[in-house]
Amino acid sequence: MVRYYGIALRSQVMKFVRKGGDYAEAVRVFGISRSTLYRWIRRAGEGRLEPIIPQDYASKRISNEALAQYVKTHHDQTLAEMGRHFGMRPYAILYRLKKLRFVNKKKHFCTRSGTKRIALDSGS
């Protein structure tokens, strides 16, 4: 499970390092990993010390009925356009459509048998 450190601890660590504290000592004293310390130093240089908390993807969930209704009424839209409408990525829309068994079957006229038949018909 991901553990988020507060801004107060981050500030203390940065203050310790800026005063000339050793990185190994900071890791031992504050109980953080070396990679976490390096990440905080890099982020502090960028002016961003607050933790990055991932987005709540549950808020982007849409009902199957809403997606199915939208596809039926806007069948000519691309996945990217549908994704923009629902605030999702195109691949997520594709995944949901596959779950709902919406498929776009295309009839390709450039099949071998179709090509041979066309060639034979046009040659006569």
C-alpha positions as CSV (number, residue, x, y, z in Angstrom):
1,M,0.0,0.0,0.0
2,V,1.2,3.5,-0.9
3,R,2.2,5.7,2.0
4,Y,1.9,9.4,1.6
5,Y,4.2,11.6,3.8
6,G,2.9,14.9,4.9
7,I,4.3,18.3,3.9
8,A,5.5,18.9,7.4
9,L,7.8,15.9,7.3
10,R,9.0,16.8,3.8
11,S,9.8,20.3,4.9
12,Q,11.8,19.0,7.9
13,V,13.8,16.7,5.7
14,M,14.5,19.5,3.1
15,K,15.6,21.9,5.9
16,F,17.9,19.2,7.3
17,V,19.5,18.6,3.9
18,R,19.8,22.3,3.1
19,K,21.7,22.8,6.4
20,G,24.3,20.4,5.2
21,G,22.9,17.1,6.6
22,D,24.2,13.9,5.1
23,Y,21.7,12.1,2.8
24,A,22.4,8.7,4.6
25,E,21.8,10.3,8.0
26,A,18.6,12.0,6.8
27,V,17.3,8.6,5.5
28,R,18.1,7.0,8.9
29,V,16.8,9.8,11.1
30,F,13.5,10.4,9.3
31,G,12.8,6.8,8.3
32,I,12.5,7.3,4.6
33,S,14.1,5.5,1.6
34,R,17.0,7.0,-0.3
35,S,14.9,7.1,-3.5
36,T,12.2,9.0,-1.7
37,L,14.7,11.5,-0.5
38,Y,16.1,12.0,-4.0
39,R,12.6,12.4,-5.4
40,W,11.8,15.0,-2.8
41,I,15.0,16.9,-3.5
42,R,14.2,16.9,-7.3
43,R,10.6,18.0,-6.7
44,A,11.7,20.7,-4.2
45,G,14.0,22.1,-6.9
46,E,10.9,22.3,-9.2
47,G,9.0,24.1,-6.4
48,R,6.5,21.2,-5.8
49,L,6.9,19.6,-2.4
50,E,3.3,18.4,-1.9
51,P,2.6,14.7,-2.5
52,I,1.2,13.5,-5.8
53,I,-2.1,11.7,-5.1
54,P,-3.5,9.6,-7.9
55,Q,-6.8,10.5,-9.4
56,D,-9.9,8.8,-8.3
57,Y,-10.9,6.8,-11.4
58,A,-14.2,5.8,-9.8
59,S,-15.5,9.3,-10.7
60,K,-14.9,8.6,-14.4
61,R,-17.0,5.4,-14.4
62,I,-20.1,5.6,-16.5
63,S,-23.0,3.2,-16.6
64,N,-23.2,0.6,-19.3
65,E,-26.6,1.8,-20.2
66,A,-25.4,5.4,-20.7
67,L,-22.5,4.2,-23.0
68,A,-24.7,1.9,-25.0
69,Q,-27.3,4.6,-25.5
70,Y,-24.6,7.1,-26.6
71,V,-23.1,4.6,-29.1
72,K,-26.5,3.9,-30.5
73,T,-27.3,7.6,-31.1
74,H,-23.7,8.6,-32.1
75,H,-22.6,5.5,-34.0
76,D,-20.4,7.5,-36.4
77,Q,-18.1,8.9,-33.7
78,T,-14.5,7.7,-33.2
79,L,-13.3,6.3,-29.9
80,A,-11.4,9.6,-29.3
81,E,-14.5,11.6,-29.6
82,M,-16.4,9.3,-27.3
83,G,-13.6,9.5,-24.9
84,R,-13.6,13.2,-24.8
85,H,-17.4,13.2,-24.2
86,F,-17.1,10.9,-21.2
87,G,-13.7,12.1,-20.0
88,M,-12.0,8.8,-20.6
89,R,-9.2,7.6,-22.8
90,P,-10.1,6.0,-26.1
91,Y,-8.7,2.6,-25.1
92,A,-10.9,2.6,-22.0
93,I,-13.9,3.3,-24.2
94,L,-12.8,0.4,-26.5
95,Y,-12.4,-1.9,-23.5
96,R,-15.9,-1.0,-22.3
97,L,-17.4,-1.5,-25.7
98,K,-15.9,-4.9,-26.0
99,K,-17.4,-5.8,-22.6
100,L,-20.8,-4.7,-23.9
101,R,-20.2,-6.8,-27.0
102,F,-20.3,-3.8,-29.4
103,V,-18.1,-4.6,-32.3
104,N,-17.6,-2.8,-35.6
105,K,-17.5,-5.5,-38.2
106,K,-16.3,-4.3,-41.5
107,K,-16.6,-6.1,-44.8
108,H,-13.3,-5.9,-46.6
109,F,-13.6,-6.0,-50.3
110,C,-9.9,-6.6,-50.8
111,T,-9.9,-10.2,-49.9
112,R,-8.1,-12.7,-52.1
113,S,-11.2,-14.4,-53.4
114,G,-12.8,-11.0,-54.1
115,T,-9.7,-9.8,-55.9
116,K,-9.5,-12.9,-58.0
117,R,-13.1,-12.7,-58.9
118,I,-12.8,-9.0,-59.9
119,A,-9.6,-9.8,-62.0
120,L,-11.4,-12.6,-63.8
121,D,-14.5,-10.6,-64.5
122,S,-12.6,-7.6,-65.8
123,G,-10.3,-9.7,-68.0
124,S,-13.1,-11.3,-70.0
